[in-house]
Amino acid sequence: MVTVPVDFSRRVLRGERPQLLVEADTTDPAATANALSVLERLSSAAADRELTGPSASLKRGPPPFDLVVHRRYNPEGETAFNVVPGLMGVVLTMTMVIMTCLAVTRERERGTMESLLAMPLRPLEVMLGKIVPYILIGHGQVVFILIVAKVLFAVPMQGSLILLSLSTVVFITANLAVGFTFSTIAGNQLQAVQMGFFFFLPSILLSGFMFPFRGMPDWAQAIGEGLPLTHFLRIVRGILLKGVGAAEIWPDLVVIAVFLAVVACLVAGSAFAADVVAGHEAASLPEGQDVMPLATVLDRVMPVIEGEVGNSKLIKDGGVWIYVILFFDENGARRELKVDATTAAILGIKAAR
């Protein structure tokens, strides 16, 4: 921001060398250093262009005014004041996305997905159960980074830490949702990790962490505006270095929240969500149905099976795979039981070949 005195022109013509105040946001020293370095040349060029006629004599020598540069928020130009708060967003993006990338694929590879699908849970409930513990882990990382930033690097903390904590919850949840989405798409853990890095690397390069954001090409800025890390860096630097409030950060926070909502909708419409809904419906069948839920099998049927189960077969009834289990009750009578495929998988029952 440039502040020009009211009587600037009159004082220039009188040769009084008035002061021209230039206030620069130096929260990112690398971005503002180049701009500040050309101020002298710009002032000389402006003087040569404007001083004509009787005032042309003022062109000789230095510009007929003094430039006063006020470096705001980071007067010493400390790089750590810009990098350390930015590391908070980078570390959270890397750890949250990678950890949740493995959430569902690990279940599949360990064979515990059937237990998860058999629970009477909605897709949103499954997703929350997977990501809530990582939100607590993410907050632990934030506390550690803030302590290191204050103790080792003397980073100023001008704003509200409560506001920073609330903003961090939205940012962490958005990254966890991305990782969870990748884990539902990937076939194994290696693919999930590769997808996570496919999201992580552009976030670092295009968010303004490594390079000044406004110095990037327009297409790179357009991509960067859609990444949560870009907006979180503005939020954390604004709160810690500038002491801004909710009125200043809400536009960036809204973008992160919209990103989270879009990713959550993708999860809800994925094949994993369909599996969870199918498992929920299978586990919630009324007691009078031929296909019995897991709780009914365990509570009422399994006690009458005296350790030996006869042959079982897998049939498809109305588009649903059903196991037909043949067994003998305590009276020696041959009985037949139908259970859904998920329940059979949990009980370890396989169809006879």
KEGU-824527 format. One record per residue (C-alpha): residue number from 0; residue in three letters; x, y, z. Coordinates in steps of 0.02 Angstrom, whole numbers, plus 50000, padded with zeros to 5 digits. Each point is the difference from the previous one (the first is absolute). Layout:
R	NUM	ALA	X	Y	Z
...
END
This chain:
R	0	MET	50000	50000	50000
R	1	VAL	50066	50173	49952
R	2	THR	49955	50152	50104
R	3	VAL	50021	50168	49912
R	4	PRO	49996	50160	50106
R	5	VAL	49865	50127	49960
R	6	ASP	50124	50135	49949
R	7	PHE	50121	49882	49915
R	8	SER	50006	50088	49830
R	9	ARG	50022	50174	50074
R	10	ARG	50142	49943	50111
R	11	VAL	50086	49910	49855
R	12	LEU	49997	50161	49895
R	13	ARG	50070	50096	50147
R	14	GLY	50144	49876	50014
R	15	GLU	49953	49948	50178
R	16	ARG	50021	49812	49964
R	17	PRO	49836	49937	50077
R	18	GLN	49987	49823	50062
R	19	LEU	49903	49866	49907
R	20	LEU	49946	49858	50114
R	21	VAL	49998	49823	49928
R	22	GLU	49927	49864	50111
R	23	ALA	50044	49822	49947
R	24	ASP	49930	49836	50064
R	25	THR	50160	49902	50038
R	26	THR	49921	49843	50069
R	27	ASP	50078	49921	49846
R	28	PRO	50172	50085	49988
R	29	ALA	50045	49914	49837
R	30	ALA	49844	50067	49914
R	31	THR	50023	50180	50057
R	32	ALA	50190	50012	49986
R	33	ASN	49996	50014	49810
R	34	ALA	49864	50130	50004
R	35	LEU	50090	50107	50128
R	36	SER	50164	49987	49904
R	37	VAL	49928	50093	49849
R	38	LEU	49921	50143	50097
R	39	GLU	50149	50115	49971
R	40	ARG	49996	49970	49813
R	41	LEU	49812	50026	49994
R	42	SER	50012	50164	50094
R	43	SER	50136	50063	49882
R	44	ALA	49898	49950	49847
R	45	ALA	49845	50085	50070
R	46	ALA	50097	50159	50035
R	47	ASP	50073	50003	49823
R	48	ARG	49827	49981	49926
R	49	GLU	49906	50125	50108
R	50	LEU	50128	50138	50023
R	51	THR	49990	50102	49839
R	52	GLY	50007	50183	49954
R	53	PRO	50055	50118	50139
R	54	SER	50023	49853	50122
R	55	ALA	50115	49904	49883
R	56	SER	50149	50059	50100
R	57	LEU	49945	49886	50142
R	58	LYS	50043	49848	49894
R	59	ARG	50184	50024	50033
R	60	GLY	50064	49896	50144
R	61	PRO	49895	49883	50108
R	62	PRO	49810	50002	49997
R	63	PRO	49928	50159	50079
R	64	PHE	49914	49900	50138
R	65	ASP	50050	49872	50131
R	66	LEU	49932	49823	50002
R	67	VAL	49960	49934	50172
R	68	VAL	49970	49812	49998
R	69	HIS	49902	49924	50144
R	70	ARG	50017	49810	50006
R	71	ARG	49844	49941	50089
R	72	TYR	49978	49838	50099
R	73	ASN	50180	49945	49972
R	74	PRO	50113	50153	50010
R	75	GLU	50162	49900	50007
R	76	GLY	49952	49894	49849
R	77	GLU	50021	49837	50098
R	78	THR	49971	49853	49883
R	79	ALA	49954	49889	50146
R	80	PHE	49847	50108	50036
R	81	ASN	49933	49948	49829
R	82	VAL	50063	49821	49987
R	83	VAL	49963	49931	50174
R	84	PRO	49812	50043	50000
R	85	GLY	49992	49932	49823
R	86	LEU	50078	49837	50058
R	87	MET	49848	49973	50109
R	88	GLY	49890	49985	49847
R	89	VAL	50126	49895	49904
R	90	VAL	50025	49875	50142
R	91	LEU	49813	49984	50029
R	92	THR	49967	49972	49815
R	93	MET	50133	49866	49985
R	94	THR	49959	49902	50158
R	95	MET	49811	50014	49994
R	96	VAL	49982	49950	49817
R	97	ILE	50126	49858	50007
R	98	MET	49933	49926	50162
R	99	THR	49819	49997	49943
R	100	CYS	50050	49937	49827
R	101	LEU	50035	49835	50088
R	102	ALA	49840	49998	50103
R	103	VAL	49886	49894	49889
R	104	THR	50132	49911	49895
R	105	ARG	50076	49931	50160
R	106	GLU	49829	49932	50049
R	107	ARG	49985	49913	49833
R	108	GLU	50174	49924	50005
R	109	ARG	49978	49937	50178
R	110	GLY	49829	49925	49963
R	111	THR	49909	50103	50131
R	112	MET	49894	50097	49875
R	113	GLU	49857	49875	50021
R	114	SER	49988	50041	50185
R	115	LEU	49991	50184	49959
R	116	LEU	49867	49976	49867
R	117	ALA	49893	49893	50116
R	118	MET	49983	50140	50126
R	119	PRO	49840	50104	49992
R	120	LEU	50091	50158	49947
R	121	ARG	49972	50130	49867
R	122	PRO	50142	50053	49882
R	123	LEU	50018	50167	50090
R	124	GLU	50013	49912	50167
R	125	VAL	50135	49883	49935
R	126	MET	50097	50148	49930
R	127	LEU	49987	50096	50164
R	128	GLY	50057	49849	50098
R	129	LYS	50153	49988	49891
R	130	ILE	50051	50184	50002
R	131	VAL	49954	50063	50174
R	132	PRO	50151	49918	50085
R	133	TYR	50114	50079	49871
R	134	ILE	49925	50171	50038
R	135	LEU	50066	49981	50177
R	136	ILE	50170	49945	49932
R	137	GLY	50002	50151	49886
R	138	HIS	49967	50117	50145
R	139	GLY	50144	49921	50093
R	140	GLN	50112	50039	49852
R	141	VAL	49938	50180	49997
R	142	VAL	50040	50023	50185
R	143	PHE	50175	49930	49976
R	144	ILE	50035	50112	49849
R	145	LEU	49937	50155	50092
R	146	ILE	50112	49962	50149
R	147	VAL	50152	49975	49889
R	148	ALA	49958	50158	49902
R	149	LYS	49990	50105	50157
R	150	VAL	50147	49925	50097
R	151	LEU	50127	49970	49863
R	152	PHE	49955	50129	49866
R	153	ALA	49911	50135	50103
R	154	VAL	49856	50007	49875
R	155	PRO	49875	50132	50058
R	156	MET	49824	49944	50041
R	157	GLN	49895	50156	49984
R	158	GLY	49827	49924	49972
R	159	SER	49880	49884	50089
R	160	LEU	50061	49822	50021
R	161	ILE	49819	49945	50025
R	162	LEU	49957	50066	49828
R	163	LEU	50152	49912	49930
R	164	SER	49946	49838	50084
R	165	LEU	49825	50009	49926
R	166	SER	50069	50037	49828
R	167	THR	50120	49854	50017
R	168	VAL	49856	49881	50034
R	169	VAL	49922	50043	49832
R	170	PHE	50167	49984	49910
R	171	ILE	50045	49834	50082
R	172	THR	49828	49928	49962
R	173	ALA	50015	50052	49817
R	174	ASN	50167	49911	49982
R	175	LEU	49936	49846	50091
R	176	ALA	49851	49993	49883
R	177	VAL	50118	50004	49851
R	178	GLY	50103	49857	50070
R	179	PHE	49843	49901	50040
R	180	THR	49938	50024	49822
R	181	PHE	50164	49934	49931
R	182	SER	49992	49850	50116
R	183	THR	49827	49952	49934
R	184	ILE	50063	50009	49819
R	185	ALA	50169	49914	50019
R	186	GLY	50015	49812	49985
R	187	ASN	50146	49985	50121
R	188	GLN	50103	50104	50120
R	189	LEU	50135	50040	49871
R	190	GLN	49873	50075	49881
R	191	ALA	49924	50099	50143
R	192	VAL	50169	50076	50049
R	193	GLN	50037	50044	49819
R	194	MET	49832	50090	49987
R	195	GLY	50041	50092	50160
R	196	PHE	50164	50066	49930
R	197	PHE	49912	50046	49838
R	198	PHE	49897	50121	50105
R	199	PHE	50139	50051	50120
R	200	LEU	50133	50057	49875
R	201	PRO	49889	50124	49904
R	202	SER	49941	50067	50167
R	203	ILE	50179	50045	50049
R	204	LEU	50050	50069	49831
R	205	LEU	49843	50101	49958
R	206	SER	49943	50062	50171
R	207	GLY	50127	50139	50020
R	208	PHE	50106	49907	50127
R	209	MET	50153	49976	49889
R	210	PHE	49973	50141	49876
R	211	PRO	49912	50169	50012
R	212	PHE	49820	49966	49952
R	213	ARG	49975	50158	49896
R	214	GLY	50162	49966	49907
R	215	MET	49935	49837	49926
R	216	PRO	49914	49987	49829
R	217	ASP	49813	50030	49993
R	218	TRP	49962	49815	49969
R	219	ALA	50103	49951	50153
R	220	GLN	49910	50129	50106
R	221	ALA	49832	49934	49940
R	222	ILE	50046	49823	50055
R	223	GLY	50073	50063	50163
R	224	GLU	49840	50092	50044
R	225	GLY	49910	49833	50003
R	226	LEU	50121	49921	50125
R	227	PRO	49963	50009	50188
R	228	LEU	50183	50031	50043
R	229	THR	50002	50165	49904
R	230	HIS	49861	50072	50106
R	231	PHE	50062	49925	50163
R	232	LEU	50170	50083	49976
R	233	ARG	49913	50168	49984
R	234	ILE	49899	49963	50156
R	235	VAL	50143	49943	50112
R	236	ARG	50119	50139	49944
R	237	GLY	49862	50129	50019
R	238	ILE	49956	49945	50176
R	239	LEU	50177	49975	50065
R	240	LEU	50090	50145	49915
R	241	LYS	49864	50129	49968
R	242	GLY	49878	49962	50140
R	243	VAL	49849	49997	49883
R	244	GLY	49829	49946	50059
R	245	ALA	49857	49896	49934
R	246	ALA	49942	50138	49883
R	247	GLU	50163	49993	49904
R	248	ILE	50021	49811	49989
R	249	TRP	49822	49945	49963
R	250	PRO	50018	50007	49808
R	251	ASP	50144	49876	50007
R	252	LEU	49911	49894	50131
R	253	VAL	49845	49990	49890
R	254	VAL	50104	49934	49854
R	255	ILE	50072	49862	50110
R	256	ALA	49825	49957	50064
R	257	VAL	49932	49989	49822
R	258	PHE	50146	49889	49952
R	259	LEU	49959	49887	50149
R	260	ALA	49816	49991	49951
R	261	VAL	50042	49951	49820
R	262	VAL	50120	49863	50057
R	263	ALA	49873	49935	50126
R	264	CYS	49870	49988	49861
R	265	LEU	50124	49900	49896
R	266	VAL	50024	49879	50144
R	267	ALA	49812	49984	50026
R	268	GLY	49977	49957	49816
R	269	SER	50145	49878	49986
R	270	ALA	49994	49812	49986
R	271	PHE	50059	49988	50181
R	272	ALA	49846	50095	50056
R	273	ALA	49891	49878	49903
R	274	ASP	50086	49855	50089
R	275	VAL	49972	50081	50169
R	276	VAL	49815	50029	49962
R	277	ALA	49982	49820	49941
R	278	GLY	50083	49939	50158
R	279	HIS	49888	50111	50105
R	280	GLU	49844	49933	49916
R	281	ALA	50058	49821	50019
R	282	ALA	50034	50025	50185
R	283	SER	49831	50083	50028
R	284	LEU	49881	49873	49923
R	285	PRO	49840	49971	50100
R	286	GLU	49995	49842	50107
R	287	GLY	49866	49919	49893
R	288	GLN	50105	50002	49842
R	289	ASP	50076	49840	49929
R	290	VAL	50171	50081	49994
R	291	MET	50050	50027	50181
R	292	PRO	50113	50138	50067
R	293	LEU	50159	49963	50094
R	294	ALA	49930	50039	50173
R	295	THR	49857	49876	49977
R	296	VAL	50119	49865	49939
R	297	LEU	50116	50019	50148
R	298	ASP	49865	50018	50134
R	299	ARG	49873	49870	49946
R	300	VAL	50064	49883	49867
R	301	MET	50182	49965	50038
R	302	PRO	49969	49930	50176
R	303	VAL	49895	49857	49927
R	304	ILE	50136	49948	49879
R	305	GLU	50099	49864	50089
R	306	GLY	50168	50041	49926
R	307	GLU	49974	49923	49828
R	308	VAL	49935	50091	49850
R	309	GLY	49957	49902	49845
R	310	ASN	50022	50058	49822
R	311	SER	49954	50178	49954
R	312	LYS	49964	50072	49831
R	313	LEU	50000	50174	49927
R	314	ILE	49848	50054	49900
R	315	LYS	49943	50164	49924
R	316	ASP	49827	50055	50052
R	317	GLY	49931	50163	49931
R	318	GLY	50172	50064	49955
R	319	VAL	50069	49963	50175
R	320	TRP	50123	49860	50039
R	321	ILE	49934	49889	50140
R	322	TYR	50083	49855	50091
R	323	VAL	49889	49849	50033
R	324	ILE	50074	49907	50149
R	325	LEU	49950	49819	50037
R	326	PHE	50019	49941	50181
R	327	PHE	49923	49885	50132
R	328	ASP	49919	50069	50158
R	329	GLU	50007	49923	50175
R	330	ASN	49862	49878	49956
R	331	GLY	50093	49935	49847
R	332	ALA	49879	50082	49880
R	333	ARG	50075	50064	49837
R	334	ARG	49973	50185	49983
R	335	GLU	50036	50136	49873
R	336	LEU	50051	50178	50038
R	337	LYS	50018	50147	49882
R	338	VAL	50120	50142	50042
R	339	ASP	50065	50144	49899
R	340	ALA	50174	49990	49924
R	341	THR	50074	50127	50120
R	342	THR	49942	49903	50153
R	343	ALA	50067	49839	49926
R	344	ALA	50169	50079	49968
R	345	ILE	50010	50058	50181
R	346	LEU	49955	49826	50063
R	347	GLY	50131	49923	49888
R	348	ILE	49873	49898	49902
R	349	LYS	50047	49953	49822
R	350	ALA	49894	49922	49865
R	351	ALA	50034	49818	49961
R	352	ARG	50080	49968	49831
END
